[in-house]
Amino acid sequence: IDIDAGFGSMQDLRNLVDIAHSQYNMSIIMDIVVNHLCDADDTDSSANITKYTKYANHASCCSDKYGYYQTGADWQKQSGNQGVLQFSQEWFPSLDANEFYSQCGANSASDTSGQGPCAVFGDFTANMMDFDTRNRNFQQIFTELHKFWIAYADIDGFRMDAAKHITGDFIEYFSTNIRDYAKQLGKANFFVVGEVAASADWEAQRLGVMESNPSNPDQHDSSLPTGITQEMWTLKPTYSSHPYQAYPGLTAVYDFDISGTSRSVFLSSYTPQSIENYFSSNEYNLIAGQNDYQYSWTLVEIHDWPRFLNTLPSGWPTSIMAAAYLLTSQGMPIIYYGFEQGFNGLCNLQNIQNVGNAYQDIVNLCNAGSDDTLKRQDMFLYSPWRLSSAISSINDLSYIGSWQHKLSPPWNEDPFLNTSHLLYQNIRKLLFLRRSCIALMRGAVYFRYVDNSIGGWLIYSRIYYNVEMVVVINTDHNDYKQIPSQIVIDYGVNKAMNGKKYLNVLDPSTSYGYIGVSGNAAYLYFNNPAVTIPSNGYAVFVREDQIVPYNQHYGIAVCDE
């Protein structure tokens, strides 16, 4: 086992994790690919590339293997419709046997994006060979390989790429045994998150209790594959003994439903009511029923989506609004690199240099607007694929051309790490606020005033025991708005606080509301004085006895907890 020299050395990884832990109190999660494997150079047109010597009957092979999974047939059972692979000399030697692969042939785009048998058992592409994750020998080898990284580098979790395409029995085997091993090393909170870009039902079958009763796996949802239930019984003694994660499945999944919905709200495609609707939906309840929803990863950008500002190239204030929601809402917020610097995924066609005959191909790719490279622009000063940004100083760095063989300057001198503009500063202050407020990290959400019109109000509370925080977001891109004069708040939390203030953490001296208690109801009044929120703006209100003085450095007052 080793690290590609282009990324550094094994010791570099150890040093990175150690510094993150000791100096910044940060956890490190390693991204791993479980679904498929390919040659290091899968464009090699010579004979030295892994290929099929016997082609599969693609659809029938997938159907056969999915049937075995659904019915719990012996994991060693093979389909007569499988192909045969011949491995290149460069193939990873521990996994160069046909038994470790599904051998069903390459998927179409619709196979991969869908939820049929080939989404699980088909090859990702013609050169990305699908692991047979039901194979017990593969499960053991792969899990043991990844225990190494915990012991060697002291990492804190795994992000399981393409987890939609992996069988649930592998997910529970890997998650349970990895957590058990990490626990023995003193890491009882080891985190395993999966990228399951599929329906809530498919997410639920891979998450937490996996639509089952972990104490009696025979009690489960009727659609659950028998292969999952069989493996769960085998794993039960191990996961049941875990002090914090006594379940077999993933610790968390990405919640793509709310991530896509909220993104569309802030880009003025959906109404704010869409967010409230999601949290009362069957999809949300299904995911939340498998494990603590607060572990779910939420976002507005990811490597497979166009940049958030792709259709608003200069709209950095809209990113501030989206960040305000992301960092005050339920789940674990994910900031995709470059979001804080206003990356928009657009090419500066006026600064393409030294590309020779590739010029027109680059222009065509940029104008088509859909290639993955537009979602993954460089963030290194001397790199060849520096695309545009909504932040003018970052946009000035945009360039497409030949690679310049220079090291980036120190981080505090790197112009790509500009900390002086409002987008970065607002994200920083919101992170500072979130870390100080347990209600933002762990509290339940209650929607207080939500408009069913594009650009309307999104007002909600986060409540944790005796703490209530009120978040106000104006989703309009153009107009200032005055907060409604009366907002319902929690009576139990505030019944003894009549007349007390809720202060805006951004401006606690002049922006606030008063608590009013009437009968068995409590309200927050914003009519004396009225409070106005700018377009793309936000405010967060905290009760005056639960807030500390304004921090001039961060530009915010935080929670006193």
N, C-alpha and C positions, 0 to 999 in steps of 0.2 A: 504494500500500500504506500502511495506517495502522492504528492501534490504536483500538478502541472507547474513546471519551473516558471512559466509565464506569470503565475500568480504569487510566486515566492516559494519559501521552503517550509518544511514541516515545523521547524523552530519558529519561523515567522508567525505561523498560525497560533502556536502556543503563546507567543509573546502578545499577539493581538488579544487573545482571550484573557490573558492575565491582566493586561492593562485595562481592558474593558471592565473586568471585575474589580480590580483594586483601586483604580483611579476614578472610575465613572459610575460604579454601581450598576453596570449594564449587563444584561444577559445576552448570550450569543446563540442564535438558532441557525443550524446548518441546513442548507437546502439540499435535498437528496432526490434522486430520480429512481423510482422503483419500477415504473411501468415498462421501460424499454432500454435497449442498449444498441449502440452503433459503433462502427469503426471510427477511429480518430479522424481519418480522412475518408468520409463516405462519398467523396466525389471522384475518387480514384477509379479511372476507367479500365485499369489493368485487371489481371486475374486476382490480384491480392486484395480482394474485398469480399466480405461475407455475402453469400447469395444462396438462393434456392437451387438445388440440383434436381429437385422434384417439386413442382408447384402444387399448392393446395387448392382444393375446391373451397374457395373462400367462405361463402355464405354458409355452406353445409358444415364446414369445420367449426365455425363460430357457434352455430346452432347446437351442434353436438356437445361441445365443451360447456356451453352455457347450461345445457340440459343436465350434464353431470353435476355441475355446481348447484343448480336448483334442487336436484333430488338427493344430493349428498352421495353420489356414486364414488367409488374408490378413486382417490386422487391420481393413482397410477393408470387409470383407464385412458386409453388413447383413441382418437377418432381415425377411422380409415380415410378421412378426407384431409388429414394433415399433410403438409409438405415435408421436405427434408432440407436442412440447412448444411452448407459447407462453410466452415469458419476460416477467416483470414489468419495469417500468421500473427497479426497484431491484436487479435481479439483477446479480451481479458481472460487469462488462462484458467482461473477458477470456475469460469462459467461457459466453457467452450464445449458444451454437450447439448444435443438436441432436446434432451428431456427437460431442460430449464426454460424452453421456449414454447409458446402456443403453436407456432408453425402453421398459422392459418392464412398467411399472406397479407398483403398491404390493404389498408382501409382506403375508402374514398373519404372525401371531406365530410360527407353526410354520415358515414359510419362513425367517424370520430366524434362529431358534434352531437350525435343522437344518443339514444339510450337502449339500443338493441344489443344483441349478443356480441357483435363485432366491436362495439365500444369497449368491451372488456377483453376480448380474446383476439382481436385483429391487430396486425402490426400497425404502429402509429403512422409510419410512412414505409415506402419500399425499402429503405435502408435502416429504419429504426425497428429492431426486432422485439416483439412483445414477449416479456417474461411470462412464463406460466406460474403465476403467483399462487396457484393451488398446490404446486409441487412441494412436498414437505422438505425435501433435501434443499431446494432453493430457499425456502423460508428460513431454514436454520443457517445456511451459509450467509445469506444476506444480513440476517440479524446479527450474527457473530461479527461480521465485518464492521458493522456500524457501532457495536459496543466498543470497538477499538477507539473510535473518535471521542467517545465520552471519557474513556480512561486516559487517553494520550493528551487530548487538548482541553479537557474539562468543559466541554460545551454544555449548554443548558436545554437544548431541545432540537427537534428535527422538524423541518417543513417538508412534507411529503408531496412532491410535485405530481400532477396528473392523477391524484388519488381517485378520481372518478373511474379511471380505467383499470383499477386494481380490485381483485376479489376481496370481499369482506373478511374471509377467513385469514388471508394474509395480514390485513390491517390489524385484526385483533391479536394475531400471533405476535407480530412485530411490536405493536404498541404495548401489550402486556409485558412481554419479556424485556423490552428496552426499559420500561419504567421500573421493573423489578431490579434490573441490573443497576440502573442509576441510583435507585434507593439504597442499594448495598454500598454505593460509593458516597453516600451522604446527600444525594440529590433527589429527595422525595417529591419535589415539585417539577420533575422533568416534564417538558411540554412537547406534545406531538400534535401538530396541526396539519390538516390535509386540504389540498386544493381540489375540491369536489365541485366542478362546474356543471352541475346537473340539478335535477328537481329536488325539492325538499325531501322527498321519500328516499332518493338515493343518498342524499346527505345523511339522513337519519339512520340508514342502514350501516353507516360507517362511523358514526359518532357516539361516544359515551356508552350508554347502555344498549345501543344498536337495536332499538325497537323491541327490546326483550326485558325480561325480569332477570337480572344477573344472578339472583339467588336461586332461580329455577329457570334455566334457559329454555325449557320446553314451553314456557309461557311467553309468546312472542307474537308479533304481527303476522297475519296470514301470508303476506307476500315475501317474508324473509326467506332467503335461500337456506335449504337444509344444511348446506355446507358450513354456514355461519354457526348454526345451532350446535352442530357436532363439535366444531372446534371450541366453542364457548364452554362446553362441558369439560373438555380437556384442560382449558386454561383457568377454570373457576377457582381451584385452590390458590393459584398464583395471584390473580387480580383481586380476589376477595381479601387477601392479607395486606393489601396496600393501605396505608393509613389515610391517604387523601384522595386517591384515584381508584376506588374499588369498582372498576368497570373495565370492560375489555377493549372498547373502541378508542378512537382518536380523542384527545383532550378537547380539540376544537376544530372547526372548519371555517373557511371564509364564508361569510354570509353575503353571497353575490346578489341575492334578491334585494335586500335593503340598500346595499352599496349602489346597485344600478338605479334603484328608485330615487334615492337621495341625490345622486349625481344629476338625474334628469330634472328633479325639482329645482336645483340651483342653477341649471342651465335653461330654465324656463320652458321645459317641455312637459312637465307634470305639475300638478298643483301640490301645495304643502299637505293637503288632506291625504295624498297618496302615502306619505310617511306614516301618519297615524293609522291608516287602514292596514298597512302591513303588520303593525304590532298587535292587531286584533285578528289577524288572518290565521287560517289553518296551517299555512306554511311556517309562520313564526312559531306557533304553538308546538308544531311537530319537532322543529329543531330545538326549541327551548326545553322540550320534554326529555331530551336525550342526555343533556349535561347543562351545567350552569351557563346561561347564555352570555354572561359577562366575559367568558373566554373567547367568544366568537370574534374573528377578525373582520373589521369593517374598513372601507376605503372608498375613495372616489377615482383613484387611478390604480392601474396594475399593468404589468408588462404586455398583456394581451389586449388591452383596450387603447383606443386613441387617447392622447393626452387630454386632460380635463379642459384645457384652454384651446384645444384644436380648432374649435369653431368661434372662439372669442380670443383672437391672438393677442390682444392688448388688455384683456380683462382681468388683471390681477386682483382688483377688489372682489370679484366673484369668487376667486380662490380663497380669500380671507373668509367670506361668508361660509363656504363649504367647509373650511377648516374649523370654524366656530362650531358647526354642527358635529363634525366628526369627533372633535375633542371634548364635547360635552354630552354625547349620546351614549347609549348602551353599547357594549362590546369593547374590543381592544383595537384602537384606531391605528391604521397603517398609513404612514406617509411614504409614498413611493418617491424614490430619489428624484430630485429636480423639481418636485411640486413646490417646494419652498423657495425655489428660484424662478418660478414662473415658466418652466419649460412648456412649449406648446406643440412640439412635434412637426413644425413647419420648416421647410428649407429656405435658406437665403440664397435664392438663385443668382443674386448679384455677386456672390463671393464663392464661386466654384473655381478652383485653381488647380492646375497641374494634374489633370485627370486624363489627359490624352483622349483616346477614342471612346472612353467611357462617358464622356460628357452628356450625350443625348440620352443614354440609358439612365443616367442619374436624374436628369430633368424629367424624363417620363415617369420614373419611380416616384419622384417628389410630387408631381402633378396628379398621379393616380390616387395618392393619399391613403392607401390601405396597407402598405407593406409594414411588416413588423419592425423593420429598422426605424421607421418614423416614430415608433412608440418607445424606442430604446436609444435615444440620442446620447452622445458622449458627454461626459462631465469632467474631462481632463483638458488642460489648457493647450496641449500640443497634439491633440488627437485629430483624426481626419473627418469626424462626422459630428460636428458641432452645429446643432440646429438652433432654431430661434427661440426667443423667450419674450414674455410680456414685460419683463424687467429690462429697462433700456440698457443698463450696464452689462447685463448678461447677454442681451441680444447683440451688443457690439462685438461679442466674441464669436458669433456664428460664422462658420466656415466649413466648406466641404473641399477636401483635397488630399494631398499626400501627407503621410504620417511624418511628423517631426520628432526625431529621436532625442527627446529631452525629458528630464524629470519635471513633474509639476513643482511649483514653488511650495514652501511650507504652508500648512493649512491657513495660518493667520495672514498670509500674504497672497493666497490663491484668489484671483478675481472671481472664480466660479463659486466661491464660498462667501459671497457678499452678505454681510449681516446688517447692513445699514438701511435697507429698504423696508417698507411697511409690511409687505407680505411675510418676509422672514420674521420680523419683529412680532407680528401678531401671532404667528404660529408658536414662537418661543414663549410668549406670555401665556398663551392658552395651555401649553404643556406645563409650564410652571404652576398655573392654576390647577390643572387636573391632578398633578402630583400632590398638591396640598389638600385636596378635597375628596374625602372618601365617598361622598355622595356621587361625585362624577365617575368614580371608578367602579363603585359597587351598588349604587342606588337604583331603585326601581324608577321607571319613567311613567309620568302621568301627563297627558296632553291637556292643556288648559285653554288654548284659543288657537284654532287652526283654520285657515281659510281654504275654501275649495275653489280658488281662482288662481291663475298664474300670477306670481309675484306677490302673493298675500303673506299674511303673518304665519309664523311657526313659533308657537309659545308652548313650552313644556316645563315640567318640574322634574328634578331628580331628588328622590327622598331616600335617606338612609337613617333609620331610627329617628332621632330628634332633629335631624338636619334636613331642611328643604332648600334647594336652589332653584331659581326660576330663570330659564334661558329664553331670551327674546331674539328672534331673527327676522329681519325684514328681507324677504327674498326678492323684492322688486329691484331691478337693475338700474332704475332711473330716479325714483322719487323717494324723498324723505317721508316718514310716516310717524304719526303720534301714537304711542302705545295706547291701546284701549284703556279707558279710565278705571275699569274694574276687572280684575282677574281672580278667579277662584284659586285658593290655595288650601292646603291640608288643615282641617280644623284640629285634629289631634296634635299636630306638631306646633300649631300657633295659637291655640285657644287661650293661653295665659299671656299672650304678647300683644294685646290690643294697644294700638298707638305706636308700637315699635316700628322702626324703619327696616326696609330691605334696601341695601346699598348696591349700586352698580359698581362692580369691581374695577371697571375702567375709569370711573369718575365718581368716587364715593362721596365727594363733598357737595356736588350739585345735582347728581342724578340718583333719584331714589323714589321709593313708594312707601306708603304707610299701610300697616296691618289694621284691618277693621274686622271685629268679631260681632256677629249678629246671630243670636240663638245658637244653633248647632252648625253654623257656617262661618268660614273665615275668607277674607278677601284681601287682595293687594290693590290699593288705590293709587292711581298715577295722575290725579287731577290737581294736585296742589304741592309742587308745580307739575305741569304736564311734562312728559318725557318724550323726546323725539329721537328716532333712530334713522340714520342715513340709509340711502340705498346700499344694498349689499352689506348692511351693517348688523351689528349684534350687541347685546348687553347681557350680562349675567348678574343676577341679583342674589345677594346673600344677606341673611339677617344680621343686624348690626352687632349683636353679641357673639357672632360666629365668624368675624372677619378681623384681620390684622391691619395695621396702618398701611397706607399706599406705599408700594416699593418703587422708588424713582428709577432704579436701574432697569427693572423689567417693565415698568409702566402699568402696574396692576396691583390691586390689593388681593391677597389670597386668603384661604380659609384658615381659621384658628382651630385646628383639630389635633 
